Every structure is written in structure tokens, then in C-alpha cells.
Amino acid sequence: MSQLIQMLMVVIALGFVVKQSLGNKWQWLAGALLNGSLIWILKPFALQQSKTAMESLLSNPEIMTNLSLFVIVDCSILMTYCFKNAGEILNNIKAGDWNKNIWRNFLKIYPGFLVVPMLYFALSHAFFLTPGVSFTTVTWVVTVVVVLLSGFAPYLTKIVLPNNDIRRELLVIICIIIACIGIVGTVNGTTVYKNMNKIDWGSLLWVSISGIVVAGMGAIGWVRKVEVLVVKWFSRKLF
């Protein structure tokens, strides 16, 4: 279980770096300063945790279930940003549409909520791995490392992958991996989400009907777009 959580935290850190690389240098600086401040905010909570208490928390099915829900919500927000950017929907938002501009700016600057438990996990393990060292010294070292990585890692990522579309696709893949790890995480040999013997046919019917309706609306919109393109093409050819 601990290895799975460690892998999850590493992937969350990669997702944060890739998301920040899609912003500008001011976002990198703000993200670095925010992460550095979070280290000191989380320090009192990390000092109260022992290794045994941490393992017991990770063995609590209720806590793991709640964590998996946060993982899914956070990944959904990040993937929404990628899809809206890729679809060029954000670029078509008018300046006067205040609500959409707020949503666009939020998606643009949102670094991911999962950074908070990732930093807490990293600081706690730094305390566990350095017995006998002053907690303040360890906190300063972790802060410097986190600030430098948060500031320079997005820049290096942008140099290695200069294409924004590739970085957005990479972020989508990372979000899918994070969601899968969060969902299939095991607790004491049993999965967080167990198979159900009974099928709720009413819910299944409702989900099926909703999917068919949404798919039908999408198909109708696609057909109308094709019709418009065909009409424009014939108009150019004839006139």
C-alpha cells in the first residue's frame, strides 16, 4: 500500500509540473512561492504524525475512499482545461462574457488540489528519514528543494516539450493514470470499490438513457456542422 501511495505522489508531482509548464513565468513563480508557503503551513500537522499513525491513516478505507473522490474531481478539472484548450473554446470566449472569463482564468491558473497532500506526504517522510535532525532544518531543506523544482521544472519541461498540444496530451495521460491509481488503490488486500452482487436496474437504465440523449445531441450538432461546411463548399464552387 505504501508503495502505491508513493507512486501516486510521484505522478501527482509530474502532473503539477506539466500543468505549470502550460502557463507563463509568473505562474511558475507564484506556484513555487505557494508550495514553499504550504510547506510551513503543513509543518505543525506533519510534526503530529508518526510513521505508525501515517500507516493507520492509509489503512483506513473511509479515508482512502474520500481521497479517491478528491483525486477524481481534481483530475476532471485538469482534463477539462486540456479539452477546452484543445477545442479552442477558450479563445472564442468574448471579453464581455464575465462568467466564462472567470471559468477560463480559473482553469488556466488552477495547479491542482492534490499538491497539498503530496507536499504533506513529502514533508512527513522527510521527518521520518532524518531522525536526530532539527525539524526546522529539515523544513528549510524541503522548502528550498520544493521551490526550486516548482520554479525550474516547468521551464525545463517547456524546453524539452515546446509543443503545447503534446504537453496537454501528456497531462491528460497523467490525469488518467492518477485517477486509475486512486480508484484501484487497495486497503489491506481489499479494493476500495468492491463489486456489487446486485444490479440497480433503475440507475443503470437512467445512466443508459442519459448517455443516449447526450450522444444524440452531440451527433445532431456534428451533422449540422457538416451540413454547414457542405453548403459553404458548394457555394464557393457554384458562385
Number of C-alpha atoms within 10 A of each C-alpha: 14 11 8 14 16 14 14 20 20 15 18 24 19 18 26 24 25 24 24 28 27 24 17 12 15 10 19 23 17 15 21 22 17 13 20 22 13 16 22 18 12 18 18 10 12 20 13 9 15 14 12 9 11 15 13 10 14 19 16 13 17 12 13 19 18 10 16 22 15 16 22 17 15 20 25 16 17 22 21 14 25 23 15 14 18 14 11 11 11 18 10 8 13 10 8 8 9 11 8 14 15 11 12 18 12 13 19 19 17 17 21 20 16 19 17 14 14 19 22 19 17 19 24 22 15 17 22 14 11 11 9 8 10 10 16 11 10 15 20 14 13 20 22 13 13 18 23 15 17 25 24 17 19 24 22 14 16 19 11 9 15 14 11 15 14 11 19 22 15 18 24 23 14 20 24 16 17 23 22 15 18 22 19 15 20 18 15 11 8 11 14 20 13 8 7 7 6 6 8 9 9 9 10 11 11 11 12 12 12 12 12 12 12 12 12 12 12 12 12 12 12 12 12 12 12 12 12 11 12 12 12 12 11 10 10 9 8 7 5
